[in-house]
Amino acid sequence: MSTNEFWEWFKHNNAGFFFLNQIDNPAERERLLDEFAGKLHEFCDSLYFEIGAFPDDTQELIITAGGNVENYKKVEELVRQPPK
């Protein structure tokens, strides 16, 4: 998956992640997180993420290489081109 393909998928699916902390069903939250991880791993299977915030606050998305210096370029590639 290319950078553009990842962000296009995210643009069409970001509402579920924006309201992640308002979803009461733990299984549904887990499903969304698994879906995000799957798409991220289609871009690069060595990247990881954190997503969340306090209730009623803007969500924060962190993409990380998990400390693996070899994958920093993939993180930089991805975070340089997010949608508006």
Secondary structure as GFF3:
##gff-version 3
##sequence-region A 1 84
A	DSSP	alpha_helix	3	18	.	.	.	ID=ss1
A	DSSP	three_ten_helix	20	22	.	.	.	ID=ss2
A	DSSP	alpha_helix	26	43	.	.	.	ID=ss3
A	DSSP	beta_strand	48	52	.	.	.	ID=ss4
A	DSSP	beta_strand	60	64	.	.	.	ID=ss5
A	DSSP	three_ten_helix	69	71	.	.	.	ID=ss6
A	DSSP	alpha_helix	72	79	.	.	.	ID=ss7
###
